[in-house]
Amino acid sequence: MNKKESILKVENLKVYFPVYSGFFRKVTGYIRALEKVSFEIKREEVVGIVGESGCGKSTLLKSITMLVPPTEGKIVFSYNKNSYVLNEVTYRELVELRPFIQIVFQDPFSSLNPRMRVWNLLSEPLQLHASLSRQDVKERVEEILVSVGLDPSHVYRFPHQFSGGERQRIAIARALILRPSLLLLDEPTSLMYHCRHRF
């Protein structure tokens, strides 16, 4: 596989949020969260996006994962020698591509379901997207927990039973467990601080 190949290409991306007012919630304007953003990421390349708070960095990551659909522009993801325009593919195609694009959010407490144990948080993606036996799932979960510096014996705890740093490690483990081709990190310096002895 050619490392120089592009894995992600963002072209003239725009994200506008409508502003509503009045009893009938009429659109009176737009908040321009992103305006003509373009960049390219090649395989095995690390790209950092720097900007002040509120400039749209998180919105950009959510747009790439299609959690926030873009207003205009193209998001092209290359996988298995095929290229997909993420904001033009069908829902079925998007579901099939999701395992290969994972995101770690800035706030682990809001991104982890407080009613789910660590086992469910980590095993559910494997059960949905990977054809593995229960034993293989168990081994993969234990392996990924050790890799982020957590004790596998805590697999049946809830997120609130961990510290903030440990919750962030669980979020990282959840993103890595499917072995994605593209990993998106919101506030990566904070993530690396929590896992500095491992990454």
C-alpha atoms as a printed R data frame, in Angstrom:
    type eleno elety resid chain resno       x       y      z
1   ATOM     1    CA   MET     A     1   0.000   0.000  0.000
2   ATOM     2    CA   ASN     A     2   1.374   3.390 -0.989
3   ATOM     3    CA   LYS     A     3   1.869   5.599  2.074
4   ATOM     4    CA   LYS     A     4   1.683   8.671 -0.169
5   ATOM     5    CA   GLU     A     5  -1.934   7.928 -1.068
6   ATOM     6    CA   SER     A     6  -4.556  10.251  0.339
7   ATOM     7    CA   ILE     A     7  -6.858   8.737  2.955
8   ATOM     8    CA   LEU     A     8  -8.939  11.881  3.549
9   ATOM     9    CA   LYS     A     9  -9.533  14.933  1.394
10  ATOM    10    CA   VAL     A    10 -11.710  17.833  2.524
11  ATOM    11    CA   GLU     A    11 -12.657  20.264 -0.223
12  ATOM    12    CA   ASN     A    12 -14.241  23.709  0.355
13  ATOM    13    CA   LEU     A    13 -16.163  22.504  3.396
14  ATOM    14    CA   LYS     A    14 -18.851  24.799  4.744
15  ATOM    15    CA   VAL     A    15 -21.040  24.240  7.799
16  ATOM    16    CA   TYR     A    16 -23.799  26.752  8.542
17  ATOM    17    CA   PHE     A    17 -26.216  26.540 11.457
18  ATOM    18    CA   PRO     A    18 -29.583  28.287 10.949
19  ATOM    19    CA   VAL     A    19 -30.742  30.900 13.444
20  ATOM    20    CA   TYR     A    20 -34.469  30.762 14.228
21  ATOM    21    CA   SER     A    21 -36.669  33.477 15.719
22  ATOM    22    CA   GLY     A    22 -40.323  34.209 16.332
23  ATOM    23    CA   PHE     A    23 -43.289  31.989 17.139
24  ATOM    24    CA   PHE     A    24 -43.091  30.235 13.766
25  ATOM    25    CA   ARG     A    25 -39.314  29.738 14.121
26  ATOM    26    CA   LYS     A    26 -38.484  31.494 10.915
27  ATOM    27    CA   VAL     A    27 -34.879  31.304  9.743
28  ATOM    28    CA   THR     A    28 -33.464  34.803 10.142
29  ATOM    29    CA   GLY     A    29 -29.806  34.098  9.550
30  ATOM    30    CA   TYR     A    30 -26.953  31.596  9.791
31  ATOM    31    CA   ILE     A    31 -23.976  30.998 12.028
32  ATOM    32    CA   ARG     A    32 -21.001  30.222  9.809
33  ATOM    33    CA   ALA     A    33 -19.154  27.588 11.805
34  ATOM    34    CA   LEU     A    34 -16.867  26.568  8.918
35  ATOM    35    CA   GLU     A    35 -16.136  28.477  5.738
36  ATOM    36    CA   LYS     A    36 -14.253  26.963  2.758
37  ATOM    37    CA   VAL     A    37 -12.029  24.550  4.710
38  ATOM    38    CA   SER     A    38  -9.748  22.384  2.558
39  ATOM    39    CA   PHE     A    39  -6.951  19.979  3.478
40  ATOM    40    CA   GLU     A    40  -5.637  16.508  2.740
41  ATOM    41    CA   ILE     A    41  -4.319  13.688  4.935
42  ATOM    42    CA   LYS     A    42  -2.135  10.936  3.527
43  ATOM    43    CA   ARG     A    43  -1.820   7.420  4.929
44  ATOM    44    CA   GLU     A    44   0.215   7.197  8.141
45  ATOM    45    CA   GLU     A    45   0.366  10.994  8.290
46  ATOM    46    CA   VAL     A    46  -0.458  13.035 11.393
47  ATOM    47    CA   VAL     A    47  -2.156  16.393 10.806
48  ATOM    48    CA   GLY     A    48  -2.901  18.919 13.531
49  ATOM    49    CA   ILE     A    49  -5.546  21.647 13.225
50  ATOM    50    CA   VAL     A    50  -4.783  24.634 15.432
51  ATOM    51    CA   GLY     A    51  -7.149  27.459 16.300
52  ATOM    52    CA   GLU     A    52  -8.638  29.435 19.130
53  ATOM    53    CA   SER     A    53 -11.547  28.147 21.170
54  ATOM    54    CA   GLY     A    54 -14.808  28.319 19.219
55  ATOM    55    CA   CYS     A    55 -13.219  28.486 15.772
56  ATOM    56    CA   GLY     A    56 -14.892  25.250 14.601
57  ATOM    57    CA   LYS     A    57 -12.334  22.500 15.224
58  ATOM    58    CA   SER     A    58 -14.841  20.158 16.889
59  ATOM    59    CA   THR     A    59 -17.453  20.956 14.250
60  ATOM    60    CA   LEU     A    60 -14.944  19.991 11.579
61  ATOM    61    CA   LEU     A    61 -14.341  16.576 13.158
62  ATOM    62    CA   LYS     A    62 -18.067  15.984 13.560
63  ATOM    63    CA   SER     A    63 -18.577  16.874  9.905
64  ATOM    64    CA   ILE     A    64 -15.925  14.390  8.793
65  ATOM    65    CA   THR     A    65 -17.769  11.654 10.706
66  ATOM    66    CA   MET     A    66 -21.090  12.977  9.365
67  ATOM    67    CA   LEU     A    67 -22.436  13.663 12.848
68  ATOM    68    CA   VAL     A    68 -22.919  17.214 11.589
69  ATOM    69    CA   PRO     A    69 -23.719  17.112  7.843
70  ATOM    70    CA   PRO     A    70 -21.863  19.803  5.896
71  ATOM    71    CA   THR     A    71 -23.742  22.582  4.134
72  ATOM    72    CA   GLU     A    72 -21.430  22.536  1.118
73  ATOM    73    CA   GLY     A    73 -18.202  20.938 -0.001
74  ATOM    74    CA   LYS     A    74 -16.867  17.397 -0.196
75  ATOM    75    CA   ILE     A    75 -15.411  14.929  2.294
76  ATOM    76    CA   VAL     A    76 -13.616  12.185  0.369
77  ATOM    77    CA   PHE     A    77 -12.503   9.090  2.298
78  ATOM    78    CA   SER     A    78 -10.353   6.457  0.591
79  ATOM    79    CA   TYR     A    79 -10.547   2.860  1.755
80  ATOM    80    CA   ASN     A    80  -9.633  -0.446  0.129
81  ATOM    81    CA   LYS     A    81  -8.654   1.257 -3.159
82  ATOM    82    CA   ASN     A    82 -12.053   2.973 -3.368
83  ATOM    83    CA   SER     A    83 -12.952   6.592 -2.720
84  ATOM    84    CA   TYR     A    84 -16.226   7.663 -1.107
85  ATOM    85    CA   VAL     A    85 -17.718  11.136 -0.852
86  ATOM    86    CA   LEU     A    86 -19.059  10.756  2.684
87  ATOM    87    CA   ASN     A    87 -21.678  13.479  2.373
88  ATOM    88    CA   GLU     A    88 -23.084  11.833 -0.774
89  ATOM    89    CA   VAL     A    89 -23.066   8.100  0.072
90  ATOM    90    CA   THR     A    90 -26.199   6.210  1.081
91  ATOM    91    CA   TYR     A    91 -26.970   5.555  4.730
92  ATOM    92    CA   ARG     A    92 -26.081   1.887  4.286
93  ATOM    93    CA   GLU     A    93 -22.680   2.763  2.811
94  ATOM    94    CA   LEU     A    94 -22.046   5.228  5.620
95  ATOM    95    CA   VAL     A    95 -22.786   2.556  8.251
96  ATOM    96    CA   GLU     A    96 -20.341   0.208  6.523
97  ATOM    97    CA   LEU     A    97 -17.627   2.883  6.499
98  ATOM    98    CA   ARG     A    98 -18.054   4.071 10.098
99  ATOM    99    CA   PRO     A    99 -15.784   1.390 11.659
100 ATOM   100    CA   PHE     A   100 -12.871   2.750  9.637
101 ATOM   101    CA   ILE     A   101 -13.301   6.351 10.833
102 ATOM   102    CA   GLN     A   102 -13.303   6.748 14.601
103 ATOM   103    CA   ILE     A   103 -13.328   9.843 16.798
104 ATOM   104    CA   VAL     A   104 -12.296  10.529 20.399
105 ATOM   105    CA   PHE     A   105 -14.320  13.411 21.798
106 ATOM   106    CA   GLN     A   106 -12.946  16.096 24.077
107 ATOM   107    CA   ASP     A   107 -15.260  15.308 27.014
108 ATOM   108    CA   PRO     A   108 -15.303  11.578 27.867
109 ATOM   109    CA   PHE     A   109 -18.047  11.936 30.468
110 ATOM   110    CA   SER     A   110 -20.591  13.180 27.916
111 ATOM   111    CA   SER     A   111 -19.443  10.800 25.161
112 ATOM   112    CA   LEU     A   112 -19.698   7.621 27.276
113 ATOM   113    CA   ASN     A   113 -23.146   6.251 28.093
114 ATOM   114    CA   PRO     A   114 -23.337   6.384 31.922
115 ATOM   115    CA   ARG     A   115 -25.689   3.371 31.971
116 ATOM   116    CA   MET     A   116 -23.304   1.097 30.099
117 ATOM   117    CA   ARG     A   117 -20.454  -0.818 31.708
118 ATOM   118    CA   VAL     A   118 -16.998  -0.704 30.170
119 ATOM   119    CA   TRP     A   119 -17.537  -4.198 28.772
120 ATOM   120    CA   ASN     A   120 -20.607  -3.067 26.839
121 ATOM   121    CA   LEU     A   121 -18.960   0.169 25.665
122 ATOM   122    CA   LEU     A   122 -16.040  -1.751 24.175
123 ATOM   123    CA   SER     A   123 -17.648  -4.993 23.059
124 ATOM   124    CA   GLU     A   124 -20.670  -3.444 21.312
125 ATOM   125    CA   PRO     A   125 -18.648  -2.045 18.344
126 ATOM   126    CA   LEU     A   126 -17.070  -5.474 17.833
127 ATOM   127    CA   GLN     A   127 -20.442  -7.209 17.980
128 ATOM   128    CA   LEU     A   128 -21.865  -4.781 15.418
129 ATOM   129    CA   HIS     A   129 -18.980  -4.579 12.976
130 ATOM   130    CA   ALA     A   130 -16.711  -7.607 13.449
131 ATOM   131    CA   SER     A   131 -17.411 -11.318 13.022
132 ATOM   132    CA   LEU     A   132 -15.742 -12.526 16.217
133 ATOM   133    CA   SER     A   133 -16.558 -15.226 18.725
134 ATOM   134    CA   ARG     A   134 -17.361 -14.196 22.303
135 ATOM   135    CA   GLN     A   135 -13.931 -15.408 23.389
136 ATOM   136    CA   ASP     A   136 -12.222 -13.342 20.694
137 ATOM   137    CA   VAL     A   137 -14.248 -10.298 21.735
138 ATOM   138    CA   LYS     A   138 -13.232 -10.838 25.367
139 ATOM   139    CA   GLU     A   139  -9.560 -11.104 24.409
140 ATOM   140    CA   ARG     A   140  -9.715  -7.986 22.223
141 ATOM   141    CA   VAL     A   141 -11.380  -5.979 25.017
142 ATOM   142    CA   GLU     A   142  -8.769  -7.066 27.563
143 ATOM   143    CA   GLU     A   143  -5.958  -6.341 25.113
144 ATOM   144    CA   ILE     A   144  -7.136  -2.822 24.345
145 ATOM   145    CA   LEU     A   145  -7.665  -1.996 28.043
146 ATOM   146    CA   VAL     A   146  -4.112  -3.034 28.863
147 ATOM   147    CA   SER     A   147  -2.797  -0.986 25.909
148 ATOM   148    CA   VAL     A   148  -4.344   2.225 27.328
149 ATOM   149    CA   GLY     A   149  -3.167   1.498 30.868
150 ATOM   150    CA   LEU     A   150  -6.390   0.207 32.454
151 ATOM   151    CA   ASP     A   151  -6.973  -2.923 34.500
152 ATOM   152    CA   PRO     A   152  -9.091  -5.507 32.578
153 ATOM   153    CA   SER     A   153 -10.626  -6.573 35.889
154 ATOM   154    CA   HIS     A   154 -12.522  -3.242 35.925
155 ATOM   155    CA   VAL     A   155 -14.421  -4.172 32.778
156 ATOM   156    CA   TYR     A   156 -17.783  -4.336 34.587
157 ATOM   157    CA   ARG     A   157 -17.542  -0.905 36.165
158 ATOM   158    CA   PHE     A   158 -19.569   2.103 35.018
159 ATOM   159    CA   PRO     A   159 -17.909   5.298 33.667
160 ATOM   160    CA   HIS     A   160 -18.676   7.300 36.833
161 ATOM   161    CA   GLN     A   161 -16.537   4.864 38.836
162 ATOM   162    CA   PHE     A   162 -13.403   6.064 37.031
163 ATOM   163    CA   SER     A   163 -11.417   9.281 37.214
164 ATOM   164    CA   GLY     A   164 -11.521  11.793 34.360
165 ATOM   165    CA   GLY     A   165  -8.242  10.545 32.950
166 ATOM   166    CA   GLU     A   166  -9.373   6.925 33.129
167 ATOM   167    CA   ARG     A   167 -12.629   7.786 31.363
168 ATOM   168    CA   GLN     A   168 -10.613   9.399 28.594
169 ATOM   169    CA   ARG     A   169  -8.615   6.193 28.247
170 ATOM   170    CA   ILE     A   170 -11.861   4.240 27.905
171 ATOM   171    CA   ALA     A   171 -12.917   6.634 25.123
172 ATOM   172    CA   ILE     A   172  -9.571   6.088 23.381
173 ATOM   173    CA   ALA     A   173  -9.910   2.308 23.778
174 ATOM   174    CA   ARG     A   174 -13.391   2.422 22.240
175 ATOM   175    CA   ALA     A   175 -12.073   4.321 19.222
176 ATOM   176    CA   LEU     A   176  -9.094   2.004 18.749
177 ATOM   177    CA   ILE     A   177 -10.818  -1.322 19.281
178 ATOM   178    CA   LEU     A   178 -12.050  -1.530 15.673
179 ATOM   179    CA   ARG     A   179  -8.533  -0.722 14.392
180 ATOM   180    CA   PRO     A   180  -9.703   2.217 12.250
181 ATOM   181    CA   SER     A   181  -7.901   3.547  9.192
182 ATOM   182    CA   LEU     A   182  -8.521   7.147 10.295
183 ATOM   183    CA   LEU     A   183  -8.496   8.306 13.914
184 ATOM   184    CA   LEU     A   184  -9.789  11.794 14.780
185 ATOM   185    CA   LEU     A   185  -8.846  13.342 18.121
186 ATOM   186    CA   ASP     A   186 -10.588  16.355 19.618
187 ATOM   187    CA   GLU     A   187  -8.086  18.170 21.897
188 ATOM   188    CA   PRO     A   188  -5.255  15.651 21.298
189 ATOM   189    CA   THR     A   189  -2.833  17.337 23.721
190 ATOM   190    CA   SER     A   190  -5.289  16.660 26.545
191 ATOM   191    CA   LEU     A   191  -5.672  13.048 25.425
192 ATOM   192    CA   MET     A   192  -1.928  12.501 25.312
193 ATOM   193    CA   TYR     A   193  -1.575  14.021 28.798
194 ATOM   194    CA   HIS     A   194  -3.932  11.415 30.214
195 ATOM   195    CA   CYS     A   195  -2.145   8.581 28.400
196 ATOM   196    CA   ARG     A   196   1.373  10.005 28.285
197 ATOM   197    CA   HIS     A   197   2.962   6.877 29.761
198 ATOM   198    CA   ARG     A   198   1.457   4.713 27.031
199 ATOM   199    CA   PHE     A   199   1.499   6.818 23.829
